[in-house]
Each structure stands twice: as structure tokens, then as C-alpha cells.
């Protein structure tokens, strides 16, 4: 039996894809390797888990206290507990451990280094200063896709065998079997899900939808995602849109409300320039939504082969696909079936997590 600690600030402080991935990764360990002794260190109690939790609260009245916890308080606690393994769930682990503790960190992508213009300045600086050392000191890296694994090997020369791929785990969806997932297109809307930030490229979706509305004005566009950064282009496109009354920007949605949006959408659009994995694509395929995806190297093959693909800035091609889906029921059903096949293909992939427990 191993004594394992998860550093889980990203679960207690975030709401987007990293939060979902981290929460379900913990679930995956608990379900597949139940004989270990697990604990969480977090900024506040996480009600969904019954394992031991050590709460190290953030004092907002103290400047930089969140980082002080990560760099000083949490390492002290870890050293005192002396676990066999520490898993940091969001890649800025406080790896100042004095003992020989096995260290694992989760890395979703390296876009703050490869595409700094998409990210806040502080994030870019943190990555430039720290991420190389974190990767070198980690005994293993867990990543969510082969693309990110290749990026880490290429940029930091981390040995291939020290990087473990753990694909997103969607245990928190309401239904276990996508074959039985009820599906309805009665919502008459197109759906996109992702934080509003430059990389997600929602402004291209708005342009395509505006073009679509010149031919068919019976549909809406639903954009789900919290405010990110550098999103002026998005809000300018939204303000200029002649179809503003048909576009809903929900902000962050609780999980049940998001699932409801998936369940009733006509199709799913994803225009991102680059993704570590693209969790929302997987979620959409669970509900057999026809997938209309930007063509980029980071989209996993089992989605690429079963989706309508467009260049990220080609709003005219995206518009044409939307018209195609709503005007031809047989075509819509064909892409619905392909989406279901993509999800089943994904579910056949094997986990590599057992490597880090040996």
C-alpha cells in the first residue's frame, strides 16, 4: 500500500477544464487503485471526496498568501507526512521537499511558452521561470494527450518513459453508457464551450453564425464559458453582431446546467487554435453531438476522423457546415453517428497510470 497525497488547489479554486480533469483524475485513482492510502491538500474542503483532506485556507488579506502556502506551508506539511508519492494536479507544484519523496505533476499544455500572445503576461513569466525546473524534478509527468507529451519531450528532453498519458475521465457525467444517452435537437441552437480567451477563437464562431443567419434565422448560438483574458476581440465581435439577440453568453455553468446544454444542442462547434486535449469535444461526443472542429495538430485523431473540419479562421467554411447540418436531416444523423463512434473509440483507450505506482 502506498501513501499518496494529491495537491488539489486546482479543484478547490477553479471551475473550468483543469478543474474537471483533476477531480476526475482523483476519482480514477480511487476507483482503479483503491488499496492505497490517499489524502488531499486543498484550500477548502471538497465535499465530493470522503478521503482524508488537509485544508490550508487562503487568507486574502495577506498579499501573495496563496503562493506562500504553495511554496512554504504545503511543503512543510508534505515533509511532515512523508508520503511515498505526491501528485500535483495543475503543474505548479511546490516541489520544495527535503525528503526523497516521489513527485508527479500534471501538465495539460505548454501554450504559455509556445504561444505567449494568447496568455496573460504573469502566466508567461511563471512558465518561463519555473516550468523547466518542475519538469526536471518530477519523477513522472501525467499529461492529457499525446500532443502535449510530444511537446514536453521536444522542448525539455524529458525521457519518454517518464511521461504518462491519462486521457480525460468523465465519470461525473449523468449517464454511464453513451449508447443510452437521451438526445434531443429540440433546442435549435449551436453550442460551443470554453473559457473566453484568444486561443478558443470564439470570435470566428460569431462571424460564421452571422453569415448563417442570412440564410436561416431559426437558430441560436450558445457560448458557455467564464471570462478569461485578452478577450476584447470576442466582445467587439459580439457587440458588432447584427444577431446579438440570438447569441447567449452564459458565463460559467454548474455541471448539471452544462450537461443540459449538451443534451439539447443541434451541433457542437470548437474553433480553438490549439488544445492540450479539448475536454469539451469529448463531452459533446458523449451526447452524440455532430462535431464541427477547427483543423489543428492538437485535435486527437479519433475526433478528427469523425468530424467536420475547418481552418480556425475560415468562418465561411464553418458557416457552410452549419447550413449543411440543418438543411439535410440524413447528413445530420450521419455526423451524429460519427460523433458517437468517436466517443466509443476514445473509451477504448487504455490508461497508463499504473506505471507511476510501481
N, C-alpha and C positions, 0 to 999 in steps of 0.2 A: 504493500500500500504506500502510495506517495502522498506527501503533504504538499498541496498545491494552493497557491494564492493568486487570485485574479485582482489586478489593479483596475478598478471599474469606474473611475471618474466619468468616462465617456457614456456610461449607462445612466448615471445619476444627473448629468449636466447637459446632455444633448438629446435631440429628438429625430434627427434625420437618419440617413442610411447607415452611418457608422454606429449609431445607437442600436438600430435593428440588428445589424450584423453581430455586434458584440454581445448583445443579450442572447441571441440565438446560438452563438458560439459557446457561451457558457452552458446553455441547455444541452448542446450537443455533447460536451464533455460529461455532464452529469448523467446523461442517458446512455452513452456508449461506454463510459468507463466509470461505473458507479462505485467501485470499491475503493476509490481514493478519498483522502480527507481534504475537502475543499473549503476555502474561505474567500470572502470578498473584502477588499478595502475600498471604501467609497465615501463620497462627500455627504450622502444621506442614505437612509435605509431604502432598499429596493424591495418592495412588497412581494414581487413575483417569485423571489427565491427564499427558500427555507434554510439554506446553508448558513453557516456562521458568517456574520457581517461585522466588520470593524469600521465604525463610522468616524471619519476625521473631517468634521464640518469646516466649511469655508467661512471665514469672518470677513465680510465685505467691507467692514470699517477699517481693516488693516490693508494698506496698499500692497499689492503683489502677494497676498496671503495664499492664494490658490497655488502659485508656483512655489512658495515657501513650503507648503505642505508636500508638494511633489518632490522637491529637492532635499528636504531636511526631515520633516516629520514622518513621512511614509517610509523612507529608507530605514529610519531608526526602528520603526515597528517591525518591518520585514526582518531586519537583522536580529531583533529580539526573538521573533517566532522561528527563525531558522528553518524555512521550508526547503523541500527538495527542488521545487520549481516555482518560479514566478512568471505569470503571463500578463503582460501589459497589453490592454485591449485596443489602444489607439496610438501607438508608435512614438509617444514622447515619454517613455518610461523613466522613472527616477532610478537609474541603474548605479546609484552610489552605495553599493553593498560591500561591506568589508569581508563578508564570508564568501565561501565558494558555493554560491547559490546558482543553480542553473537558470538562465534568463531567456525568456522568449518574448518577442514583441510582434504585434500585428501591424502590418503596413498595407494600406489599401492602394496607394498610388504615389508617384513621385512628381506630380504635375507642378508643385511649387518650385521644383528645380528645373524641370523640362520646359514649363510654360509659365514663367513667373508673372507675366502680364495678366493672367487670369486670377491672381490671388492678392490678398492684402500684403502690404509691404512687410508687416511684422511676421506673418507666416513664412514668407520667403526667407527672411533673415534667420528665423529659428531653424528652418530646414537646412540652410546653408551652413550654419554653425554647428548644429547638433546631430543631424540625422546620420551622417557618416560614422560618427563615433558610436551612436546607438546600434547601428547595424553591425559594426565590427565587434562590439562587446557582446552582442546577443549570441547565445548558443544556437538558437534557431529563430528563423523568421516564419511567421504564418502570414500568408497573403491570400487574397480572394480570387486570383486569376493567374493564368499562365503568362499573360501580358505583363503584369506587374512583376512576377518572378523574373522574367527575362530582363526587364528594366533594371532590377536590383543587381542581377548578375553582371550586366553590361556596365553599369555606372560604378558599382562598388566592388566588383570582383568577389562577391560573396560566393563560396562554393555552392554549387547547385544542390548538393545533398543536404545542405543546411537550410534550405528554403522549402517549406511545406505549404502546399496549396490546400486550403479548406474553402470550398465553394460556399456561397451563402446558403443558410439553412433557414427554411421558412416554417418552422414548427408552430409559429404563433398565428398562422392563417386559420380561419374558422373551420375549414374543411380539410380532411387529411388526403382525400383522393381527388385529383383534378378531373378525373373522368366523371365524377358525380357532382362537380361544382355547378350549381344552377347558374344559368347565364341568360341575360336579357339585354337586348339592344334598344329597349324602350326609352332609354334616356335621351336618345338623339343628340349625343354630344361626343366630341373627340376629347380624349384625356391625355394630359402629359403630367408627369410627376418628377419633381426635382427642385432642389434649392435654387432660388433665383439668383444666378451669378453668371458671369460671362461664358464659362465653359459649357453650361447647359443650353445656351443658344435658343432660349425661348422666343426671342425677337423674330427669328426666321419662321417659327411656327405661326406667329401672329400675321406675318406678311402672307404666308400661304393661306391662312384662314380668310384673310381679307379677299384674296383672289377667289377662293372657293365661294364666298358669299355672293359674288357677282353672278354665279351660276345657280346656286342653291342657298336660299336663306332660311332653311328649316332646321339648321343645326347650330349648336353652341360649341364653344371651346372652354374646357375647364382646365385651369392651370393650378395644380396643387404643389405647394412648396413654400417654406418660410423664406423670409428675406435673407439674402446672403450679403454680397459685397459687390462693388463696382457694377451696379445694376441700372445705371441711368439709361443705357441704351434700351433695356427692356421697357422701362416705364415711359420713355419717349415714344417707343413703338405702340405701346398700349394707349397712350394719350392721343396719338395721331390716328388710331384705327377708326374708320367710319363705322365699324361694327362693335364698338366698345360695349354696347348694351347686350351683346351676345357672348361676351367674354367674361368668365368668372375667375377671379384670382382668390383662392380660398385661404392662402397662408398655410401654416402647418395644420394638419388634421389629425385628430386622435385615430388610433389604428382602426377601430370599428367603422368610423366615418370614411376613411380612405378605402377600406375594403368595399364599402357600399358603392363608392365612385367607380372602382374597377368593375364591379359586378354588372353595372348598368350602362357602361360606355359602349359606343359603336366601334371604336378602334383606339389603339394606343400609339401616340407619336413620341419619338425620342430623337431630338436633334443635336445631342451633345457632340462637341468636337473630340472629346476623349473621355474614357471612363476606365477606372480600375476594373470594374466588372459591369456595373449597370443594374443595381438591385431591382429598380422599378420595372425593368424589362422582364425579369424573372417573375415578379409579382403579376404583371399583366398577362404573361403566358399561362400562369396558373389558372386564370379565368378565361383562357382561350380567346383573348382579345386579338384581333388582327394586328400585327406589328408593323409599324411604318418607322424605320430606323435610319439614322444617319450612317453613312458608309465610312467607317474608320477602323483602323487596325486593332483597336482595343475591344470591339464587339465580339464576344465569343462565337465560335463557328456554328454552334448548334442554333443560334439565333439568326446569324447572317444567312444561313441556308434556307431559312423558313420565314423570311420577312421581305417586305417591300423596302428597297434600299435607295437612298438619295444622298447626294453630296451635301454636307452640312449647311452650305449657304444657298443651295438650289431650291428656293421656295416654289418655283414653277413646277418642278418635278414632284415636290411634296403635294402641291395643290392638285396635280393630275392624279396622283394616287388616291387622294381623298375622294375626288369625283368618281373615280373607278370603283371604289368600295361602296359608295352609296347608290350608284346607279345600276349596279348589277348584283343581285342577291346571290347568284351562284358563285360569283367571284368573291364576295364577302365570306361565304361559307367555306370556300377553298382556303382562304387565308386564316380563317378561324381554326380550321382543322390543322393547318401547318403550325399555328401557334401552340395548339395542344401537343402536337408531336415534338415541338421544341422543348416543351416543359418535361415531357416524358424522357426525352433524350438526356436532358440535364440531370434528372433524378437517377439516371443510371450511372452517373459518375461516382467513383469511389473516393472516400476520404483518405487522407494521408496522415491524419492527426496522431495515429498510433506511434509514428516514428519518434515524436518528441518525448514520449513516455518511457522509452526503453533505456 
